[in-house]
Structure formats: C-alpha cells, structure tokens
Amino acid sequence: MPNMLVARRGMVIAPHPLAAQAAVAVLREGGNAIEAALAAAVASTVLCPCSSGLGGDGFWIIAEPGKPPLSIDGSGASGGGVSPSFYHSRKLKAIPTSGPLSALTVAGVVSGWQLALGVSSHWGGRLPLGHLFADALYHARTEEVPSEMGGTLERLVHAGLDDFYRGEIGQVIAADLKAAGSPLEAEDLARHRGMRRRPLALEMSTGTVFSTAPPTLGLVSLMTLGVLERLDLVSKDDASRLHHQIRAAQRAVGLGGLHVADPHSMSIHAMTYLSETMLDHLKDATLHGESTPLLSGEAENNRETAWISVIDGEGRTAATLQSLHHPFGSGVVLPQTGMTWHNHGALFSLNPSERNCLEPRRRPRHPLAPLLAQMKDGRTLVWDDAQCQIFTRAVLLGQTWTEAVQGSIFAFAANGDIALSSCVSKETLAKLETLGHVIQHTPNEAQPGGGLVLHPDGKIEAAAGRGSIAGW
C-alpha cells in the first residue's frame, strides 16, 4: 500500500524521512516550494549518498498558479578535451560505467540549485543558504559520511554556490579529479552554467502535461502519453491495458534512443515529435506494427535517483530529480571535498553515426525528467513515473490518486525485458506472455512511484509507493 496524506499548507515527497522533514521545516518558517525542495535536495546528498550527491546532476520543473511552468537543466557537459578518440586510443569500445574515465562530465546539480534560488527570489524567497543547508549540515556531522563533506557544504554557505565551479572548491575538485585520472579540467568547471529551458508541452483533452526538454527523455514520456490518449483503454482489461502501455512506451523509448541528445546535436526540434501527425502515426504503429524490443542501453534500470516534490500553501510547485546515475556514480570519491562524482557521461555513445555520440562540451542524453500537469478542471499534478502509468490511471482511466499510485507498474529491464510490480495477477502475467512480452520475474525492478495533486480548493493530496511524505 502506498503512503498517503492530505494537507493544505504544504506537502513534500522526498527520498528520505529526514529530507522530507527538512523541507517541511522550511515551509513552517515561511519558505516557498523552491526553498523547501532545495532544503530536501541538499539533505538528500548526505542522507542518500547512493543516489544523490554534490557530484551529480539534477533537473527541475517549477510552476506557480496562473503562469506556464519553467524548467532548469542542472546537468553537466563533457570536458573540452574529451572525444571518442580519447577512448579509442585507450583500446576502449565504449565509455566505462565506473572509474575515473566514466567521470567525464561536469556535475551540474549545484548550478541547478543556483537557478532555482533565482526563481525563488522572484517569488519573494528570503531564507539564506545557511538556513536551507542547516539540516544537511547537521546530518553531515552525525551520519557516516566523509567529514570533508560537511566542510564543503559549509564553504558553499559562506562563499556561495558559484564557488563550486569558479572558486576555491572548484579548484580543489579539479585537482582531485585530475589526480584520480578523470579527463575533466578546471576550465571545464569554470565554463559550466546551468540553463533555464522552456519545458516541452503536450496538449491533451484534459489539460497540458509538461516535462523537461532534451537532453532529457521527457519527450519520451510525453510521446507515450500522447499515444495512450488516442487508445480506448477504458474498455480493456488489465492485461490489454498493460499491453498497450508497454507497446506505446517501447515505441517512444525507441524513438528517444534514436533522436534525443544534446539539443545542439539534434536536427529536428523535439516538439515536432508531439505533433498530431506524429502521435497518430505512433498510435497506428502501437496497434498494428510489430513489437519493438528495446536495444541494450535504451532501457536501464540500474540507476539511482532522488525525486523531491513540494507544493506550498500558495499553490506553487517545485519538483526536482537529482542523481549520480548508477549507485555511487563513477565510484570516484574526491578526498578533499568528500563527494562522489557521477557517471552520467557513460550514457554517451562512441558511434559517430548516433545523435548521442560523445563530443567535447556536450551533454549526454539524460534519463532524469520530472513531469507536471495543469488540468482543465483546476488541478495541478506532479509525479515520478517515466512511463506515465500513474497519470494514465488517474486521468485517462479516472482512478483516484491513491488507486493510481498503488496500481500495477511495469519497467524496462536493462536487457529490454518487462519487469512488473508484485501486484500484477498471475492471469495478467500469463496473458501478457501470450501477447509476446518477455516478462522478467523480479518484481523489485518495478517499484511504484508517487506524486502530489493540488486541488482547486487548496487541498494537497499525496501518495507514494516509495519515498517519504510529510505535510503541514
């Protein structure tokens, strides 16, 4: 059963109970949704070191009533001296997934925090960094983390977040990366900037769904939803619904694998794939085309993320996904700062015929993509579910938010097989197999996500299959 809660003055979902408490404490102090989400995000770098850290990447989607959402790209680009030849000269056919050669892109999460605080200031945000970092600093002193991590957080409070890239911390990071054997240099850190991007938008009969633009795979989620809205899911049984959701997601993920990359490497604008013509074509392919098994690397479940979402009492929403990619990222720990560096750069291809091929100063295709919907009935929804199964049940099938979160979940295993949550019946499993799906019988691979709903009357509803909920 998912965790459930209803509140009116603010609601949080975070990956750790203490991170959720950090966010609620900020809300009680009069902080806004962004400030609360940031407090939880910083605390998560200490409390969830397997999935989240200062040495990782992050993306945000932010909204306030009556205005279109905005998104923040807090991901890092590859170093200026990094190219396929760098790896080929070392007799490598692919970028390693661990070790210093997998630490080839800048960590962008802190730059995302910078930009989020800039938006917060326009909302009247007033809480200083020391206040927002307070819980993280406390946990850094009491949890089993490198003592240097606390010193790094304190330095950021006093010197400012820009110090991570262009100050003393940036110099120390560059020295540690060089000593470890990473191809990144101080100049790569100094050149880095987070970016505000206009989110992608899918217009549906029930409202508008937003997600982050490339290099994230937010486009894949929106294409999947666009196809599912065109299918008559209500009249189908559980197995048929899952079948069509899987087929639609396979088509979308396959297209994403071919076309989504750093925007500078894409020849077609992402919104083209959300046109009526393209979505109608994808619907026909989903219904009548042959099955499209995913290629190795298109679906990768061996990744860890920290998802944080906050809705405050003014109806403002801030959601962020931050990650080291694989558990503990590259495995490279920087001794002077105590941080672990991520390995999102391993998502690059070394094949020059692919859009996502490694180039200097490019961002890799990214699996992190928060989602938000503004509904015509006045609700705002924000959720953690790349294949949009929660939204499909809550909106397209008319289920309650709790029913939608606790329903059957599928995920794509790294080899392209289908992993299903444990609540899927044996009859449904058998029918899916007769429909041609290869089922991986490890239900822990497919864990239910969660999300928040802001109702027009100000009530905030939360449900989560994983993570912690806190309200005020």
C-alpha positions in Angstrom: 0.0 0.0 0.0 1.3 3.5 -0.8 1.9 6.1 1.8 -1.0 8.7 1.8 -1.6 12.1 3.3 -3.8 15.2 2.8 -2.8 18.7 3.9 -3.4 22.3 3.0 -0.4 24.4 4.0 2.2 22.4 2.2 3.2 18.9 1.1 6.5 17.2 0.4 7.7 13.9 -1.1 11.4 13.1 -0.6 13.6 10.0 -0.8 14.3 10.0 3.0 12.1 10.9 6.0 14.7 13.4 7.3 14.9 15.1 4.0 11.1 15.5 4.0 11.3 16.9 7.5 13.9 19.4 6.3 11.5 20.6 3.6 8.5 20.9 6.0 10.7 22.9 8.5 11.4 25.4 5.7 7.7 25.7 4.9 6.9 26.3 8.5 9.4 29.1 8.6 7.6 30.8 5.7 9.7 29.4 2.9 8.3 28.7 -0.5 8.2 25.5 -2.5 11.5 26.0 -4.1 13.3 26.8 -0.8 11.7 23.7 0.7 12.6 21.5 -2.2 16.2 22.8 -2.1 16.5 22.0 1.6 15.4 18.4 0.9 17.7 18.2 -2.1 20.8 19.3 -0.1 19.8 17.0 2.8 19.5 14.1 0.4 23.1 14.5 -0.8 24.1 13.5 2.8 21.2 11.1 3.6 21.1 9.2 0.3 24.7 9.0 -0.9 24.0 6.1 -3.1 21.7 8.1 -5.4 22.3 11.8 -4.8 25.3 14.0 -4.2 27.1 17.3 -4.9 28.9 15.4 -7.6 25.7 14.6 -9.5 23.2 16.2 -12.0 19.7 17.5 -11.5 16.7 18.8 -13.3 13.8 20.9 -12.1 10.3 21.8 -13.2 8.7 24.7 -11.4 5.2 26.3 -11.6 3.1 28.9 -9.9 -0.7 29.4 -10.3 -1.7 31.2 -13.5 1.7 31.0 -15.2 3.3 28.5 -17.5 5.9 26.2 -15.9 9.6 26.6 -16.4 12.4 24.0 -16.2 16.0 24.0 -15.1 18.8 21.9 -16.7 21.3 21.2 -14.0 23.3 18.7 -16.0 27.0 18.9 -16.9 28.7 18.7 -20.3 31.7 16.7 -21.3 35.2 18.1 -20.9 36.7 20.2 -23.7 39.4 17.6 -24.3 37.1 14.5 -24.4 36.1 12.8 -27.6 35.7 9.3 -29.0 39.3 9.2 -29.9 40.2 9.7 -26.3 38.7 6.3 -25.5 39.6 4.6 -28.7 43.3 5.4 -28.1 42.9 3.5 -24.8 41.5 0.5 -26.7 38.0 1.0 -25.3 34.9 0.4 -27.5 32.6 2.0 -25.0 32.8 4.5 -22.2 33.4 2.7 -18.9 30.5 2.8 -16.4 32.8 3.1 -13.4 36.2 4.5 -12.6 37.8 7.9 -13.5 37.2 7.5 -17.2 33.4 7.5 -16.5 33.8 10.8 -14.7 33.9 12.8 -18.0 31.1 15.3 -17.5 30.8 18.2 -15.1 28.5 17.8 -12.1 25.6 20.2 -12.7 23.3 19.8 -9.7 24.7 22.8 -7.7 24.2 25.1 -10.7 20.6 23.9 -10.8 20.2 25.0 -7.2 21.6 28.4 -8.2 19.0 28.9 -10.9 16.1 27.6 -8.7 17.0 30.1 -6.0 16.9 32.8 -8.6 13.3 31.9 -9.4 12.6 31.7 -5.7 13.8 35.3 -5.2 11.2 36.5 -7.7 8.6 34.8 -5.5 9.9 36.7 -2.6 12.1 33.9 -1.2 14.1 35.3 1.7 15.7 32.4 3.5 19.5 32.4 3.5 21.7 29.5 2.3 22.7 28.7 5.9 19.0 28.2 6.8 18.4 26.0 3.8 21.5 23.9 4.4 21.0 23.6 8.2 19.6 20.1 8.2 22.2 18.8 5.7 25.0 20.3 7.8 23.6 18.6 10.9 23.4 15.3 9.2 26.8 15.6 7.8 28.2 15.8 11.3 26.1 12.9 12.6 25.8 10.4 9.7 28.6 8.1 8.4 29.8 10.3 5.6 33.2 11.7 4.9 34.0 14.5 7.3 35.1 16.6 4.3 31.6 16.7 3.0 30.4 18.9 5.9 33.3 21.3 5.2 32.3 21.5 1.6 28.7 22.4 2.5 29.9 25.0 5.0 32.1 26.5 2.4 29.2 26.8 -0.1 27.1 28.5 2.5 29.8 31.1 3.2 31.3 31.6 -0.3 28.1 31.0 -2.3 27.1 28.2 -4.7 29.2 29.6 -7.6 32.3 28.7 -5.6 31.7 25.1 -6.7 32.7 25.9 -10.2 34.7 29.1 -10.2 36.1 29.4 -6.7 38.2 27.6 -4.2 36.0 24.5 -4.2 36.2 24.3 -8.0 40.0 24.4 -7.9 40.1 21.6 -5.2 37.6 19.5 -7.2 39.6 19.9 -10.4 42.8 18.9 -8.6 41.2 15.8 -7.1 39.6 14.7 -10.5 43.0 15.1 -12.2 44.7 13.0 -9.5 42.1 10.3 -9.9 42.6 10.1 -13.7 39.4 11.9 -14.9 39.7 13.8 -18.2 37.9 16.9 -16.7 39.9 20.0 -16.1 39.4 23.2 -14.1 38.4 25.1 -17.2 35.5 22.7 -17.8 34.2 23.5 -14.3 34.7 27.2 -14.8 32.8 27.2 -18.1 29.8 25.4 -16.7 26.4 27.1 -16.3 23.0 25.6 -15.5 20.3 26.5 -18.0 16.7 27.6 -17.8 14.8 25.9 -20.6 11.2 26.1 -21.8 9.6 22.7 -20.9 8.1 20.6 -23.6 4.3 20.7 -23.5 1.7 18.1 -24.6 -1.8 19.4 -25.1 -4.4 16.8 -24.1 -8.2 17.0 -24.0 -7.9 17.1 -20.2 -5.1 19.6 -19.8 -1.5 20.2 -20.6 1.4 18.0 -19.5 4.9 19.4 -19.2 8.3 17.8 -19.0 11.9 18.8 -19.4 13.4 19.2 -22.9 16.4 17.4 -24.4 18.9 16.3 -23.4 16.4 14.6 -21.0 14.0 11.9 -22.1 11.0 13.9 -21.1 10.0 13.8 -24.7 9.6 10.0 -24.4 7.1 10.4 -21.5 5.1 12.9 -23.4 5.0 10.8 -26.6 3.8 7.8 -24.6 1.0 9.8 -23.1 0.0 11.3 -26.5 -0.4 7.8 -27.9 -2.2 6.4 -24.8 -4.8 9.2 -25.0 -5.6 8.0 -28.5 -6.3 4.5 -27.4 -9.5 3.2 -25.8 -8.0 2.0 -22.6 -11.2 2.3 -20.5 -12.9 -0.7 -22.3 -9.9 -3.0 -22.0 -9.0 -5.5 -19.3 -5.8 -5.1 -17.2 -3.7 -7.2 -19.4 -4.7 -5.4 -22.6 -4.2 -2.0 -20.9 -0.7 -3.0 -19.8 0.0 -4.4 -23.3 -0.9 -1.2 -25.0 1.0 0.9 -22.4 4.1 -1.3 -22.9 3.9 -1.1 -26.7 3.4 2.6 -26.7 6.3 3.1 -24.3 8.6 0.8 -26.3 7.9 2.9 -29.5 8.6 6.1 -27.7 11.7 4.9 -25.9 13.0 3.6 -29.3 12.5 7.0 -30.9 14.1 8.7 -28.0 17.1 6.4 -28.3 17.5 7.4 -32.0 16.8 11.1 -31.8 17.1 12.6 -28.3 20.5 14.1 -27.4 22.1 17.4 -26.5 19.9 20.0 -28.3 23.0 21.1 -30.4 23.2 17.6 -31.8 19.5 17.3 -32.8 18.4 18.1 -36.3 14.7 18.1 -35.6 13.0 20.2 -32.8 11.6 18.0 -30.0 8.1 19.5 -30.3 7.9 18.0 -33.8 7.6 14.6 -32.3 4.5 15.8 -30.3 2.6 16.9 -33.4 -0.8 15.4 -34.2 0.6 13.7 -37.3 3.4 12.1 -35.4 1.3 10.9 -32.5 -1.3 9.5 -34.8 1.4 7.6 -36.6 2.8 6.2 -33.3 -0.7 5.1 -32.3 -1.1 3.1 -35.5 2.3 1.6 -35.1 1.4 0.7 -31.5 -1.8 -1.0 -32.5 -0.7 -2.6 -35.8 3.1 -2.6 -36.0 5.4 -5.3 -35.0 6.8 -5.4 -31.5 9.9 -3.2 -31.0 12.2 -4.8 -28.4 14.5 -2.3 -26.9 18.2 -2.3 -27.7 20.7 -2.7 -24.9 21.2 0.6 -23.2 17.9 2.1 -24.3 16.3 1.0 -21.0 18.5 0.9 -17.9 17.1 0.2 -14.5 20.4 0.1 -12.8 20.3 3.7 -11.9 19.5 5.6 -8.7 17.6 8.8 -8.4 16.3 11.1 -5.6 13.0 12.6 -6.5 11.7 15.6 -4.5 8.4 17.4 -5.0 6.9 20.2 -2.9 3.6 22.1 -3.2 3.3 25.1 -0.8 0.3 26.8 0.7 0.3 29.4 -2.2 -0.2 26.6 -4.7 3.4 26.9 -6.1 5.1 23.7 -7.2 8.8 22.7 -7.3 9.9 19.2 -8.4 13.5 18.0 -8.9 15.2 14.8 -9.8 18.9 14.5 -8.9 21.1 11.6 -9.4 24.6 10.1 -9.6 23.2 7.8 -12.3 24.4 4.3 -11.1 24.6 3.6 -7.4 27.5 5.8 -6.1 28.0 7.1 -9.7 31.5 6.5 -11.1 32.8 5.3 -7.7 35.4 8.1 -7.7 35.5 9.8 -4.3 37.2 13.2 -4.2 39.2 13.2 -1.0 39.4 16.9 -0.3 35.6 17.5 -0.6 34.2 14.1 0.4 31.9 14.0 -2.7 31.4 11.1 -5.1 31.4 12.0 -8.8 28.6 10.8 -11.1 28.9 8.7 -14.2 26.2 10.2 -16.5 28.9 10.6 -19.1 28.8 6.8 -19.6 25.4 7.4 -21.4 27.3 8.8 -24.4 27.8 6.6 -27.4 31.2 6.4 -29.2 29.5 5.6 -32.5 29.7 8.8 -34.7 26.5 7.8 -36.6 24.4 8.3 -33.4 22.9 11.5 -32.2 24.1 10.9 -28.7 27.7 10.4 -29.8 30.3 11.9 -27.5 31.6 15.3 -28.4 33.5 17.9 -26.4 31.3 20.2 -24.3 28.1 18.3 -25.0 25.5 16.9 -22.5 24.6 13.3 -22.7 21.1 12.0 -23.2 19.6 12.0 -19.7 17.0 9.7 -18.1 16.0 12.4 -15.5 12.8 14.1 -16.5 10.3 15.4 -13.9 6.7 15.7 -15.0 3.9 18.2 -14.2 0.4 18.7 -15.5 -2.0 21.6 -15.3 -5.5 20.2 -15.8 -8.6 22.0 -17.2 -10.5 21.0 -14.0 -8.1 23.2 -12.0 -5.9 20.5 -10.6 -2.1 20.5 -10.7 -0.4 17.1 -10.8 3.3 16.4 -10.3 4.6 12.8 -10.3 7.6 10.5 -10.6 6.9 7.9 -13.3 8.8 7.9 -16.6 6.2 5.7 -18.4 3.3 7.9 -17.1 1.4 4.9 -15.7 0.2 6.9 -12.7 -1.1 9.7 -14.9 -2.8 7.2 -17.2 -4.7 5.6 -14.4 -5.6 8.9 -12.6 -6.6 10.9 -15.7 -7.3 8.6 -18.6 -8.9 5.9 -16.5 -10.5 8.1 -13.8 -9.0 6.4 -10.8 -8.3 8.2 -7.5 -4.8 9.3 -6.9 -4.2 6.6 -4.3 -5.6 3.9 -6.7 -3.4 5.2 -9.5 -0.2 5.1 -7.4 -0.9 1.6 -6.0 -1.8 0.0 -9.3 0.4 -2.3 -11.4 3.7 -0.9 -12.6 6.0 -2.0 -15.4 9.5 -1.0 -16.1 12.0 -1.9 -18.8 14.9 -4.0 -17.6 18.4 -3.3 -18.9 18.1 -6.1 -21.5 14.7 -4.8 -22.7 12.6 -7.4 -20.9 9.5 -6.2 -18.9 9.6 -6.1 -15.1 6.3 -5.9 -13.4 5.3 -5.0 -9.8 4.2 -7.8 -7.5 0.6 -6.7 -7.5 0.1 -8.0 -11.1 -2.1 -11.1 -11.1 -0.9 -14.4 -12.5 -3.7 -14.3 -15.1 -2.5 -10.9 -16.3 1.1 -12.2 -16.4 0.1 -15.2 -18.5 -1.9 -13.1 -21.0 1.0 -10.6 -21.4 3.3 -13.5 -22.2 0.8 -14.8 -24.8 0.8 -11.3 -26.3 4.6 -11.7 -26.9 6.1 -9.9 -23.9 9.1 -11.3 -22.2 8.5 -10.9 -18.5 11.3 -10.7 -16.0 10.0 -12.2 -12.8 11.8 -9.9 -10.4 9.1 -7.5 -9.2 11.5 -5.4 -7.2 12.7 -4.0 -10.5 9.3 -2.2 -10.9 8.5 -0.2 -7.8 5.6 2.2 -7.7 6.4 5.9 -7.7 4.2 8.6 -6.4 3.1 12.2 -6.7 1.2 15.2 -5.5 -2.1 16.7 -6.5 -3.2 20.2 -5.8 -7.0 20.5 -5.9 -8.8 23.8 -6.8 -10.0 24.2 -3.2 -6.4 24.2 -2.0 -6.3 20.6 -0.7 -3.0 18.9 -1.4 -3.1 15.1 -1.8 0.0 12.9 -1.7 0.5 9.2 -2.4 3.8 7.4 -2.8 4.9 3.8 -3.2 8.4 4.7 -2.3 9.9 7.7 -0.6 8.6 9.7 2.4 5.6 12.1 2.7 5.4 15.0 5.0 2.7 17.7 5.2 1.8 20.7 7.1 
